[in-house]
Protein backbone atom coordinates (compact mmCIF):
# COMPACT_ATOMS: atom_id res chain seq x y z
CA UNK A 1 0.00 0.00 0.00
CA UNK A 2 2.77 2.43 0.88
CA UNK A 3 4.39 1.91 -2.53
CA UNK A 4 1.15 2.75 -4.33
CA UNK A 5 0.67 5.91 -2.26
CA UNK A 6 4.26 7.02 -2.89
CA UNK A 7 3.62 6.71 -6.63
CA UNK A 8 0.59 8.97 -6.12
CA UNK A 9 2.85 11.58 -4.45
CA UNK A 10 1.11 10.99 -1.14
CA UNK A 11 2.97 11.68 2.09
CA UNK A 12 3.97 8.32 3.57
CA UNK A 13 5.62 7.77 6.96
CA UNK A 14 6.75 4.55 8.59
CA UNK A 15 5.29 3.97 12.05
CA UNK A 16 8.53 2.41 13.31
CA UNK A 17 11.29 3.95 11.19
CA UNK A 18 10.22 7.60 10.82
CA UNK A 19 10.16 10.34 13.44
CA UNK A 20 6.68 11.55 14.41
CA UNK A 21 6.36 15.14 15.59
CA UNK A 22 3.84 15.81 18.38
CA UNK A 23 1.86 18.06 16.04
CA UNK A 24 1.51 15.27 13.48
CA UNK A 25 0.48 12.76 16.15
CA UNK A 26 -2.26 15.11 17.33
CA UNK A 27 -3.41 15.59 13.74
CA UNK A 28 -3.68 11.82 13.25
CA UNK A 29 -5.71 11.55 16.45
CA UNK A 30 -8.15 14.23 15.33
CA UNK A 31 -8.41 13.05 11.70
CA UNK A 32 -7.82 9.30 11.80
CA UNK A 33 -9.25 6.34 9.91
CA UNK A 34 -12.80 6.76 11.18
CA UNK A 35 -13.15 10.30 9.81
CA UNK A 36 -11.28 9.40 6.63
CA UNK A 37 -13.65 6.48 5.98
CA UNK A 38 -16.68 8.67 6.63
CA UNK A 39 -15.45 11.05 3.93
CA UNK A 40 -13.87 8.82 1.29
CA UNK A 41 -16.07 5.73 1.62
CA UNK A 42 -19.46 7.42 1.86
CA UNK A 43 -20.43 6.37 -1.69
CA UNK A 44 -19.47 2.69 -1.32
CA UNK A 45 -22.54 0.41 -1.69
CA UNK A 46 -23.66 -1.23 1.58
CA UNK A 47 -23.14 -4.72 0.16
CA UNK A 48 -19.48 -4.06 -0.74
CA UNK A 49 -17.22 -6.37 1.23
CA UNK A 50 -14.43 -4.72 3.22
CA UNK A 51 -11.30 -6.74 2.37
CA UNK A 52 -9.38 -8.53 5.09
CA UNK A 53 -5.64 -9.14 5.17
CA UNK A 54 -5.91 -12.78 4.03
CA UNK A 55 -8.32 -12.13 1.15
CA UNK A 56 -7.49 -11.99 -2.54
CA UNK A 57 -5.38 -8.97 -3.45
CA UNK A 58 -7.81 -7.20 -5.79
CA UNK A 59 -11.25 -5.71 -5.29
CA UNK A 60 -13.71 -4.32 -7.81
CA UNK A 61 -17.17 -2.90 -7.30
CA UNK A 62 -19.94 -4.81 -9.05
CA UNK A 63 -23.29 -3.08 -9.29
CA UNK A 64 -24.79 -4.67 -12.41
CA UNK A 65 -27.96 -6.71 -11.95
CA UNK A 66 -26.57 -9.48 -14.19
CA UNK A 67 -23.19 -11.19 -13.99
CA UNK A 68 -21.84 -14.22 -15.82
CA UNK A 69 -18.56 -15.99 -16.40
CA UNK A 70 -16.56 -19.21 -16.19
CA UNK A 71 -15.41 -20.65 -12.86
CA UNK A 72 -13.54 -23.82 -12.02
CA UNK A 73 -15.94 -25.97 -9.97
CA UNK A 74 -15.15 -29.10 -7.95
CA UNK A 75 -17.13 -32.20 -8.89
CA UNK A 76 -19.83 -33.31 -6.46
CA UNK A 77 -18.38 -36.80 -5.96
CA UNK A 78 -14.73 -36.32 -6.91
CA UNK A 79 -11.82 -33.92 -6.44
CA UNK A 80 -11.67 -32.82 -10.08
CA UNK A 81 -12.26 -29.17 -10.94
CA UNK A 82 -13.98 -28.50 -14.27
CA UNK A 83 -14.83 -25.24 -16.04
CA UNK A 84 -18.48 -24.34 -15.59
CA UNK A 85 -20.52 -21.36 -16.74
CA UNK A 86 -22.25 -19.40 -13.97
CA UNK A 87 -24.95 -16.76 -14.40
CA UNK A 88 -26.06 -14.53 -11.53
CA UNK A 89 -29.36 -12.67 -11.93
CA UNK A 90 -30.17 -10.02 -9.36
CA UNK A 91 -33.54 -9.45 -11.03
CA UNK A 92 -34.60 -13.10 -10.60
CA UNK A 93 -32.58 -13.65 -7.40
CA UNK A 94 -30.94 -16.77 -8.83
CA UNK A 95 -27.49 -18.23 -9.43
CA UNK A 96 -27.48 -20.68 -12.34
CA UNK A 97 -24.67 -22.90 -13.55
CA UNK A 98 -24.25 -25.20 -16.54
CA UNK A 99 -22.23 -28.40 -16.81
CA UNK A 100 -21.66 -27.76 -20.50
CA UNK A 101 -20.83 -24.63 -22.44
CA UNK A 102 -23.93 -25.29 -24.54
CA UNK A 103 -26.78 -23.64 -22.62
CA UNK A 104 -29.40 -25.29 -24.87
CA UNK A 105 -29.12 -28.47 -22.78
CA UNK A 106 -30.40 -26.59 -19.77
CA UNK A 107 -28.78 -25.66 -16.46
CA UNK A 108 -27.39 -28.14 -13.98
CA UNK A 109 -28.87 -26.11 -11.12
CA UNK A 110 -30.86 -22.94 -10.55
CA UNK A 111 -30.07 -21.74 -7.04
CA UNK A 112 -32.21 -19.29 -5.10
CA UNK A 113 -30.39 -16.34 -3.57
CA UNK A 114 -32.69 -16.59 -0.53
CA UNK A 115 -30.48 -18.88 1.58
CA UNK A 116 -27.21 -18.56 -0.33
CA UNK A 117 -23.90 -17.82 1.38
CA UNK A 118 -20.43 -17.26 -0.05
CA UNK A 119 -17.11 -17.18 1.79
CA UNK A 120 -13.48 -17.14 0.71
CA UNK A 121 -11.82 -20.52 1.43
CA UNK A 122 -8.32 -20.47 -0.14
CA UNK A 123 -6.70 -22.91 2.30
CA UNK A 124 -9.64 -25.29 2.40
CA UNK A 125 -10.01 -25.45 -1.38
CA UNK A 126 -6.27 -25.40 -2.02
CA UNK A 127 -6.30 -22.36 -4.31
CA UNK A 128 -5.54 -18.72 -3.39
CA UNK A 129 -8.77 -17.61 -5.10
CA UNK A 130 -11.04 -20.31 -3.69
CA UNK A 131 -14.68 -19.53 -2.89
CA UNK A 132 -17.24 -21.73 -1.12
CA UNK A 133 -20.89 -21.19 -2.11
CA UNK A 134 -23.49 -22.82 0.15
CA UNK A 135 -27.26 -22.90 -0.12
CA UNK A 136 -30.25 -24.69 1.35
CA UNK A 137 -31.47 -27.61 -0.76
CA UNK A 138 -34.68 -29.58 -0.32
CA UNK A 139 -33.39 -31.60 2.64
CA UNK A 140 -29.74 -30.66 3.01
CA UNK A 141 -27.21 -27.87 2.61
CA UNK A 142 -25.35 -28.03 -0.71
CA UNK A 143 -21.77 -26.76 -0.99
CA UNK A 144 -20.09 -25.65 -4.22
CA UNK A 145 -16.32 -25.15 -4.26
CA UNK A 146 -15.08 -22.86 -7.04
CA UNK A 147 -12.11 -20.73 -7.99
CA UNK A 148 -10.86 -18.48 -10.77
CA UNK A 149 -7.28 -17.99 -11.94
CA UNK A 150 -7.63 -14.23 -11.48
CA UNK A 151 -8.07 -12.69 -8.04
CA UNK A 152 -9.94 -9.69 -9.46
CA UNK A 153 -12.50 -11.94 -11.15
CA UNK A 154 -13.25 -14.07 -8.07
CA UNK A 155 -13.63 -10.93 -5.93
CA UNK A 156 -15.97 -9.51 -8.58
CA UNK A 157 -18.05 -12.68 -8.30
CA UNK A 158 -18.07 -12.38 -4.53
CA UNK A 159 -19.27 -8.79 -4.59
CA UNK A 160 -21.83 -9.62 -7.29
CA UNK A 161 -23.27 -12.31 -5.01
CA UNK A 162 -23.32 -9.85 -2.12
CA UNK A 163 -25.08 -7.28 -4.32
CA UNK A 164 -27.76 -9.81 -5.26
CA UNK A 165 -28.16 -10.90 -1.64
CA UNK A 166 -28.49 -7.30 -0.52
CA UNK A 167 -31.15 -6.63 -3.17
CA UNK A 168 -33.04 -9.74 -2.03
CA UNK A 169 -32.90 -8.72 1.64
CA UNK A 170 -34.14 -5.21 0.81
CA UNK A 171 -37.08 -6.82 -1.01
CA UNK A 172 -37.81 -9.42 1.68
CA UNK A 173 -37.39 -6.94 4.57
CA UNK A 174 -38.31 -3.51 3.13
CA UNK A 175 -38.32 -1.85 6.55
CA UNK A 176 -34.96 -3.30 7.62
CA UNK A 177 -32.08 -0.89 8.12
CA UNK A 178 -28.61 -1.37 6.67
CA UNK A 179 -27.32 -2.04 10.17
CA UNK A 180 -29.71 -4.99 10.37
CA UNK A 181 -29.36 -6.29 6.82
CA UNK A 182 -25.66 -5.92 5.98
CA UNK A 183 -24.49 -8.60 8.50
CA UNK A 184 -26.96 -11.03 6.89
CA UNK A 185 -25.67 -10.61 3.32
CA UNK A 186 -22.88 -13.18 3.62
CA UNK A 187 -20.94 -14.52 6.57
CA UNK A 188 -17.75 -16.34 7.46
CA UNK A 189 -18.14 -19.43 9.59
CA UNK A 190 -17.16 -19.04 13.21
CA UNK A 191 -15.13 -22.26 13.38
CA UNK A 192 -14.23 -25.19 11.12
CA UNK A 193 -12.13 -28.30 11.60
CA UNK A 194 -11.97 -32.02 12.26
CA UNK A 195 -13.39 -33.71 15.35
CA UNK A 196 -14.36 -37.29 16.12
CA UNK A 197 -17.97 -38.13 16.96
CA UNK A 198 -19.87 -41.13 18.22
CA UNK A 199 -23.50 -42.19 18.00
CA UNK A 200 -26.52 -41.64 20.28
CA UNK A 201 -25.68 -44.56 22.60
CA UNK A 202 -22.10 -43.31 23.00
CA UNK A 203 -20.98 -46.92 22.60
CA UNK A 204 -20.57 -46.73 18.84
CA UNK A 205 -17.11 -46.31 17.34
CA UNK A 206 -15.87 -42.74 16.97
CA UNK A 207 -15.50 -41.48 13.41
CA UNK A 208 -13.54 -38.50 12.13
CA UNK A 209 -15.76 -35.79 10.67
CA UNK A 210 -15.34 -32.24 9.36
CA UNK A 211 -17.38 -29.73 11.41
CA UNK A 212 -18.62 -26.26 10.45
CA UNK A 213 -20.06 -23.89 13.06
CA UNK A 214 -22.44 -21.37 11.48
CA UNK A 215 -23.10 -18.89 14.28
CA UNK A 216 -25.58 -16.83 12.23
CA UNK A 217 -27.97 -19.79 11.95
CA UNK A 218 -26.88 -21.48 15.21
CA UNK A 219 -25.99 -24.65 13.30
CA UNK A 220 -23.16 -27.13 13.82
CA UNK A 221 -22.87 -29.12 10.60
CA UNK A 222 -20.72 -32.19 10.10
CA UNK A 223 -19.46 -33.71 6.86
CA UNK A 224 -17.50 -36.83 6.04
CA UNK A 225 -14.67 -34.65 4.69
CA UNK A 226 -14.01 -30.93 4.38
CA UNK A 227 -14.81 -30.64 0.64
CA UNK A 228 -17.97 -32.75 0.67
CA UNK A 229 -20.92 -31.42 -1.29
CA UNK A 230 -23.51 -32.23 1.41
CA UNK A 231 -23.53 -32.51 5.17
CA UNK A 232 -24.19 -35.75 7.05
CA UNK A 233 -26.06 -34.04 9.86
CA UNK A 234 -26.92 -30.74 11.52
CA UNK A 235 -27.03 -29.90 15.21
CA UNK A 236 -28.98 -26.84 16.34
CA UNK A 237 -27.38 -24.89 19.22
CA UNK A 238 -29.99 -23.19 21.40
CA UNK A 239 -29.54 -21.37 24.70
CA UNK A 240 -29.10 -22.60 28.26
CA UNK A 241 -32.61 -21.45 29.13
CA UNK A 242 -33.90 -23.80 26.41
CA UNK A 243 -32.05 -26.83 27.74
CA UNK A 244 -28.71 -26.64 25.90
CA UNK A 245 -25.24 -26.81 27.47
CA UNK A 246 -21.61 -27.09 26.35
CA UNK A 247 -18.98 -28.79 28.56
CA UNK A 248 -15.54 -30.34 28.33
CA UNK A 249 -15.51 -34.06 29.05
CA UNK A 250 -13.39 -37.22 29.07
CA UNK A 251 -15.72 -40.04 27.93
CA UNK A 252 -15.23 -43.45 29.48
CA UNK A 253 -15.84 -46.76 27.73
CA UNK A 254 -15.37 -45.00 24.37
CA UNK A 255 -14.56 -47.22 21.41
CA UNK A 256 -12.38 -46.40 18.43
CA UNK A 257 -11.48 -42.85 19.45
CA UNK A 258 -7.89 -41.82 18.79
CA UNK A 259 -8.32 -38.36 20.28
CA UNK A 260 -8.85 -37.73 24.00
CA UNK A 261 -10.00 -34.09 24.43
CA UNK A 262 -13.77 -34.31 24.66
CA UNK A 263 -16.71 -31.93 24.28
CA UNK A 264 -20.24 -32.74 25.41
CA UNK A 265 -23.20 -30.89 23.88
CA UNK A 266 -26.50 -31.38 25.72
CA UNK A 267 -29.75 -30.74 23.86
CA UNK A 268 -33.36 -31.32 24.97
CA UNK A 269 -33.43 -34.48 22.82
CA UNK A 270 -30.04 -36.12 23.31
CA UNK A 271 -26.39 -35.78 24.21
CA UNK A 272 -23.61 -35.37 21.63
CA UNK A 273 -19.96 -36.21 22.33
CA UNK A 274 -17.09 -34.96 20.17
CA UNK A 275 -13.34 -35.52 20.52
CA UNK A 276 -10.54 -33.09 19.59
CA UNK A 277 -6.96 -34.04 18.84
CA UNK A 278 -5.35 -31.37 21.05
CA UNK A 279 -6.34 -29.31 24.09
CA UNK A 280 -5.88 -26.11 22.09
CA UNK A 281 -8.49 -27.24 19.54
CA UNK A 282 -10.77 -28.33 22.38
CA UNK A 283 -10.56 -24.84 23.94
CA UNK A 284 -11.20 -23.16 20.58
CA UNK A 285 -14.28 -25.30 19.92
CA UNK A 286 -15.58 -24.77 23.46
CA UNK A 287 -15.15 -20.99 23.16
CA UNK A 288 -16.87 -20.91 19.75
CA UNK A 289 -19.78 -23.14 20.81
CA UNK A 290 -20.31 -21.19 24.03
CA UNK A 291 -20.36 -17.96 22.05
CA UNK A 292 -23.32 -19.30 20.07
CA UNK A 293 -24.89 -20.67 23.26
CA UNK A 294 -24.84 -17.17 24.80
CA UNK A 295 -26.42 -15.45 21.78
CA UNK A 296 -30.05 -14.46 22.14
CA UNK A 297 -32.36 -16.47 19.90
CA UNK A 298 -34.29 -14.66 17.18
CA UNK A 299 -37.80 -15.66 16.02
CA UNK A 300 -36.14 -17.35 13.03
CA UNK A 301 -33.93 -19.34 15.42
CA UNK A 302 -36.99 -20.62 17.29
CA UNK A 303 -38.47 -21.70 13.96
CA UNK A 304 -35.28 -23.57 13.16
CA UNK A 305 -35.32 -25.30 16.52
CA UNK A 306 -38.94 -26.33 16.13
CA UNK A 307 -38.11 -27.78 12.72
CA UNK A 308 -35.97 -30.29 14.58
CA UNK A 309 -32.58 -29.48 13.12
CA UNK A 310 -30.89 -31.34 15.96
CA UNK A 311 -33.28 -34.30 15.93
CA UNK A 312 -31.65 -37.05 13.90
CA UNK A 313 -34.57 -39.38 14.49
CA UNK A 314 -38.36 -39.22 14.71
CA UNK A 315 -41.41 -41.43 14.95
CA UNK A 316 -43.44 -42.22 11.83
CA UNK A 317 -46.56 -44.33 12.16
CA UNK A 318 -45.39 -45.86 15.43
CA UNK A 319 -41.91 -46.70 14.12
CA UNK A 320 -38.61 -45.06 15.01
CA UNK A 321 -36.83 -43.47 12.06
CA UNK A 322 -33.05 -43.34 12.24
CA UNK A 323 -30.56 -41.71 9.89
CA UNK A 324 -27.49 -43.87 9.34
CA UNK A 325 -24.41 -41.65 9.33
CA UNK A 326 -22.19 -44.44 8.02
CA UNK A 327 -23.88 -44.32 4.63
CA UNK A 328 -25.42 -40.85 4.85
CA UNK A 329 -28.52 -42.17 3.11
CA UNK A 330 -29.88 -45.26 4.89
CA UNK A 331 -33.10 -45.11 6.89
CA UNK A 332 -33.80 -47.77 9.50
CA UNK A 333 -37.31 -48.39 10.86
CA UNK A 334 -37.64 -50.06 14.24
CA UNK A 335 -40.89 -50.62 16.19
CA UNK A 336 -39.44 -49.20 19.42
CA UNK A 337 -37.36 -46.24 20.47
CA UNK A 338 -34.27 -48.41 20.94
CA UNK A 339 -31.47 -47.44 18.57
CA UNK A 340 -29.70 -50.25 16.70
CA UNK A 341 -26.18 -50.58 18.09
CA UNK A 342 -24.62 -50.70 14.65
CA UNK A 343 -25.92 -47.29 13.67
CA UNK A 344 -23.64 -44.33 14.29
CA UNK A 345 -25.05 -40.82 14.19
Secondary structure, 3 states (H helix, E strand, C coil): CHHHHHHCCCCCCCCCCCCCCHHHHHHHHHCCHHHHHHHHCCCCCCCCCCCCCCCCCCCCCCCCCEEEEEEEEECCCCCCEEEEEEEEECCCCEEEEECCCCHHHCCCEEEECCCCEEEECHHHHCCCCEEEEEEECCCCEEEEEEECCCHHHHHHHHHHHHHHHHHHHHHHCCCCCHHHHHHHCCCCCCEEEEEEECCCCCCCECEEEEEEEECCCCEEEEECCCCCCECCEEEECCCHHHCCEEEEECCCCCECCCCCEEEEEECCCCEEEEEECCHHHHHHHHHHHHHHHHCCCCHHHHHHHHCCCCCCEEEECCEEEEEECCCCCEEEEECCCCCCCCCCC
